[in-house]
Amino acid sequence: MTLVDTRTPNPKQFIKGATGDWEIVIGMEVHAQVTSESKLFSGSSTEFGQPPNNNVSFVDAAMPGMLPVINVQCVRQAVRTGLGLKAQINKRSLFDRKNYFYPDLPQGYQISQFKDPIVGEGKVLLDMGEDGEVEIGIERLHLEQDAGKSIHDQHPNMSFVDLNRSGVALMEIVSKPDLRSSDEAKAYLSKLRTILRYLGTCDGNMEQGSMRADINVSVRKPGGEFGTRCEIKNVNSMRFAGQAIEYEARRQIDILEDGGAIDQETRLYDPKSGQTRSMRSKEEAHDYRYFPDPDLLPLEFDDALIAELAANLPELPDEKQARLIADYGITHYDASVLVTEQVKADFFEAVAKGRDGKLAVNWVNNELFGRLSKEGLNIEDSPVSPDQLGGIIDLISSGEISGKIAKDLFEIVWTEGGNPAEIVESRGMKQVTDTGAIEKVVDEIIAANPDKVAQVADKPSMVGWFVGQVMKASQGKANPQAVNEILKAKLGL
């Protein structure tokens, strides 16, 4: 594969070295476990958390005479993912044998795809804030079977092998070397996971290993030739990805500035030390002796299958974000927060339907999501339903409660539940809009603070102090707009 540089160097991303600036070049190979009830070439269950070697058939264990049979659902999921990545779908692809030995790979080879993958070139768009939108190219997506898992911490001098994962379908999504910083790499992983979750093709659970990344890192002088890359294997968190890239880039810069050369190798990241360490020299394609798998025919399908799958794709994050901005008048940033998870966007739309979108998004993104984060809860576990939050917003919009009262009401609904309107009625929480009653409180505050009144003429901003006193005296029930108007009239402002 010929590497092509598609990015214009960004000085803000350069790393300072003793000999000048350096630029990081990053490419990723993300292994995403396909959402399917059975494995790629057998009927064994893919359920996570089962006892060791519980989800293993004769095919997964590579018993003599056992032949693979393609799981059509996994093929459909790969095509759907390709469509979600705006990628070319190849109607004819081949399965190959990738030959290498590990104790947790019973066959002694992995069934994968090499020269003819199921999905070709695509793209992922990243929102990088002040740096704008960045397009990251997808080189390919191919299907392959996962290996099992070697366990080394259960016995002092023996290792164990769990084959439950052996044969589970993986989509390997290979990016082009278009990433230029650890922040971009983390944003790419996050965006890719969001797309996969919207599509329902991978749950993106990095902690359970259903999505993990091999990260290729090299450094170069800005705009120069690509440097020698090192691959950081099996990174299973976005935070670790960022840390591994930062360390590895600095390690390579130090070597080059000392007059050394970078060895192309595979490395592992140790979160405890924050360092990468050498694992083995980097293999090339010829080391794996790829050849077409003789037990599997070429994978072929027609335009009708692609059209059917394309017609049933969900609304994806980029399209949803644009629609939320257009339909509800919310900011680009607020929409970007909502679309990180489909359930968050759905919750917002249930609240905002028929209401002020800007008011709704403030309550959803700030009050609700902020409280959920503080309590360590997911949106699915929210004690406040969309109907209840919508009810609070209705009371604000109608002028029955103020913003301060609304926050008190939100706390009651969060802890006790109930209908917001009934709570306001039964607990006497309605906002005071009677100008006569407000004027009486204003007169009392003015009379009690002649010194402050004298200061207002020279310092009009002092009116804010009076507003605060009136709101305090009314226990937050006075209409703030009415308070402001009455005070300005009384104080001659």
Residue pairs with C-beta under 8 A, 6 or more apart in sequence:
1 139
3 176
3 177
3 226
4 176
5 177
5 226
6 135
6 137
6 176
6 178
7 178
7 180
9 23
9 180
9 222
9 223
10 131
10 180
11 21
11 222
12 131
13 23
13 24
13 180
13 181
14 21
14 22
14 23
14 222
15 21
15 22
15 23
15 24
15 219
15 249
15 250
15 253
16 22
17 253
17 257
18 257
19 257
20 221
21 221
21 222
22 219
22 220
22 221
22 222
22 249
22 253
23 180
23 219
23 220
23 221
23 222
23 223
23 224
24 179
24 180
24 181
24 182
24 217
24 218
24 219
24 245
24 249
25 177
25 179
25 180
25 217
25 218
25 219
25 220
25 226
25 227
25 229
26 177
26 179
26 180
26 181
26 184
26 185
26 215
26 216
26 217
26 245
27 174
27 175
27 176
27 177
27 178
27 179
27 215
27 216
27 229
28 173
28 174
28 175
28 179
28 185
28 188
28 189
28 213
28 214
28 215
28 216
29 172
29 173
29 174
29 175
29 213
29 214
29 216
30 172
30 173
30 174
30 175
30 189
30 192
30 211
30 212
30 213
30 214
31 146
31 170
31 171
31 172
31 211
31 212
31 213
31 214
32 81
32 170
32 171
32 172
32 173
32 192
32 196
32 201
32 202
32 204
32 210
32 211
33 46
33 146
33 168
33 169
33 170
33 202
33 203
33 209
33 210
33 211
34 40
34 74
34 77
34 78
34 143
34 168
34 169
34 170
34 171
34 201
34 202
35 77
35 200
35 201
35 202
35 203
36 46
36 71
36 73
36 74
36 77
36 169
37 45
37 46
37 73
38 44
38 45
38 46
38 71
38 73
39 46
39 57
39 60
39 71
39 145
39 167
39 168
39 169
40 68
40 70
40 71
40 74
40 111
40 143
40 144
40 145
40 167
40 168
40 169
40 170
41 59
41 68
41 69
41 70
41 71
41 111
41 145
41 167
42 57
42 59
42 60
42 68
42 69
42 167
43 57
44 55
44 56
44 57
44 59
44 60
44 167
45 55
46 55
46 168
46 169
47 55
48 208
48 210
50 164
52 151
52 160
52 162
52 164
53 162
53 163
53 164
54 164
55 164
56 163
56 164
56 166
57 66
57 167
58 66
59 66
59 67
59 68
59 167
60 106
60 163
60 166
60 167
61 106
61 163
61 166
62 106
62 107
62 108
67 295
68 111
68 293
68 295
68 296
70 296
70 299
71 169
74 143
74 169
75 118
75 143
75 299
75 301
76 305
76 309
77 169
77 171
77 199
77 201
78 118
78 119
78 141
78 143
78 171
78 201
79 89
79 118
79 119
79 301
79 305
79 306
79 309
80 199
80 201
80 309
80 313
81 119
81 141
81 171
81 173
81 195
81 196
81 199
81 201
81 202
82 88
82 89
82 118
82 119
82 120
82 122
82 141
83 89
83 306
83 309
83 310
83 313
84 195
84 196
84 198
84 199
84 201
84 313
84 316
85 119
85 122
85 123
85 124
85 138
85 141
85 173
85 195
86 122
86 123
87 119
87 120
87 121
87 122
87 123
87 138
87 141
88 119
88 120
88 121
88 122
89 118
89 119
89 120
89 306
90 116
90 117
90 118
90 119
90 120
91 300
91 301
91 302
91 303
91 306
92 116
92 298
92 299
92 300
93 113
93 116
93 117
93 118
93 142
93 298
93 299
94 113
94 114
94 115
94 116
94 292
94 293
94 298
94 299
95 111
95 112
95 113
95 143
95 292
95 293
95 296
95 299
96 111
96 112
96 113
96 114
96 115
96 290
96 291
96 292
96 293
97 109
97 110
97 111
97 112
97 289
97 290
97 291
97 292
97 293
98 109
98 110
98 111
98 112
98 114
98 144
98 288
98 290
99 108
99 109
99 288
99 289
99 290
100 108
100 109
100 110
100 283
100 287
100 288
101 108
102 147
102 150
103 150
103 159
103 161
104 147
104 148
104 149
104 150
104 161
104 162
104 163
104 166
105 147
105 148
105 166
106 148
106 163
106 166
110 144
110 145
110 147
111 144
111 145
111 293
111 296
112 142
112 143
112 144
112 145
112 172
113 142
113 143
113 144
114 142
114 285
114 290
115 290
116 298
117 140
117 141
117 142
117 143
118 141
118 142
118 143
118 299
119 140
119 141
119 142
120 140
121 137
121 138
121 139
121 140
122 137
122 138
122 141
123 135
123 136
123 137
123 138
124 135
124 136
124 138
124 175
124 188
124 191
124 192
124 195
125 133
125 134
125 135
125 136
125 191
125 318
126 133
126 134
126 135
126 136
126 184
126 187
126 188
126 191
127 133
127 187
127 332
127 336
128 134
128 183
128 184
128 187
134 178
134 184
135 178
136 175
136 176
136 178
136 179
136 184
136 188
137 175
137 176
137 178
138 173
138 174
138 175
138 176
139 174
139 175
139 176
140 173
140 174
141 171
141 172
141 173
141 174
142 171
142 172
142 174
143 169
143 170
143 171
143 172
144 169
144 170
144 172
145 166
145 167
145 168
145 169
145 170
146 165
146 166
146 167
146 168
146 169
146 170
147 165
147 166
148 161
148 162
148 163
148 164
148 165
148 166
149 161
149 162
149 164
149 165
150 159
150 160
150 161
151 159
151 160
151 161
151 162
152 159
154 160
165 209
171 201
171 202
173 192
175 188
177 216
177 218
177 226
179 185
179 188
181 245
182 241
182 242
182 243
182 245
182 246
183 242
185 215
185 241
185 242
185 245
186 238
186 239
186 241
186 242
189 213
189 238
189 241
190 238
190 340
191 317
193 202
193 204
193 206
193 211
194 204
194 317
194 339
194 340
194 341
195 316
195 317
196 202
196 203
196 204
196 211
197 203
197 204
197 341
197 342
198 314
198 315
198 316
198 317
198 342
199 313
199 314
199 316
200 314
202 210
202 211
203 210
203 211
204 210
204 211
205 211
206 212
206 236
206 237
206 238
207 236
207 237
209 236
211 236
212 234
212 235
212 236
213 234
213 235
213 236
213 241
214 231
214 232
214 233
214 234
214 235
215 231
215 232
215 235
215 241
215 244
215 245
216 229
216 230
216 231
216 232
217 229
217 230
217 231
217 232
217 244
217 245
217 248
217 249
217 252
218 226
218 227
218 228
218 229
218 230
218 252
218 262
219 227
219 249
219 252
219 253
219 256
220 226
220 227
227 252
227 256
227 262
228 261
228 262
228 263
228 264
229 262
229 264
230 248
230 252
230 262
230 263
230 264
230 265
230 266
230 267
230 276
230 282
231 265
231 266
231 267
231 282
232 244
232 245
232 248
232 267
232 268
232 269
232 276
233 266
233 267
233 268
233 279
234 268
235 241
235 244
235 269
240 269
240 271
243 269
243 271
243 274
244 269
244 276
247 269
247 274
247 275
247 276
248 267
248 276
251 276
252 262
255 261
255 262
256 262
263 281
264 281
264 282
265 278
265 279
265 280
265 281
265 282
266 278
266 279
266 280
266 281
266 282
266 283
267 276
267 277
267 278
267 279
268 276
268 277
268 279
269 275
269 276
270 276
270 277
314 342
315 323
317 339
317 340
320 339
320 342
320 345
321 332
321 335
321 336
321 338
321 339
322 335
324 330
324 335
324 338
324 339
324 345
324 348
324 349
325 331
325 332
325 335
327 357
328 352
328 357
328 358
328 360
328 361
329 357
329 358
330 357
330 358
330 361
331 361
334 361
334 365
337 344
337 365
337 369
338 344
338 345
338 348
338 361
338 364
338 365
339 345
341 379
343 379
343 380
344 364
344 369
344 379
347 364
347 368
347 379
347 382
347 386
348 360
348 361
348 364
348 365
350 386
350 387
350 390
351 360
351 363
351 364
351 386
351 389
351 390
351 393
352 360
352 361
352 364
355 390
355 393
355 394
355 397
356 393
356 397
359 393
359 396
359 397
360 390
360 393
363 389
363 392
363 393
363 410
364 389
367 407
367 410
368 382
368 384
368 389
369 379
371 414
372 378
372 379
372 381
372 382
383 413
383 414
383 415
383 417
384 410
384 413
384 414
388 413
388 417
388 418
388 419
388 420
389 410
391 419
391 420
391 421
392 401
392 406
392 409
392 410
392 413
392 420
394 420
394 421
395 401
395 406
395 409
395 420
395 421
395 424
396 402
396 403
396 406
399 431
399 433
399 479
400 424
400 430
400 431
401 409
401 424
401 429
401 430
401 431
402 431
402 476
402 477
402 478
402 479
402 480
403 480
404 471
404 476
405 424
405 429
405 431
405 476
405 477
408 429
408 476
409 420
409 423
409 424
409 429
412 418
412 423
412 427
413 420
413 423
423 429
424 430
429 477
430 477
431 477
431 478
431 479
432 438
432 474
432 477
432 478
432 479
433 479
433 482
435 482
435 486
438 470
438 474
438 478
438 479
438 482
438 483
438 486
439 486
441 470
441 473
441 474
441 478
442 466
442 470
442 483
442 486
442 487
442 490
443 490
444 473
445 466
445 469
445 470
445 473
446 453
446 466
446 490
446 491
449 466
449 469
452 462
452 465
452 466
453 491
455 462
456 462
456 463
456 466
456 491
456 492
456 493
457 492
460 493
463 484
463 487
463 488
463 491
463 493
466 487
466 491
467 480
467 483
467 484
467 487
470 478
470 483
470 487
471 478
471 480
471 483
487 493
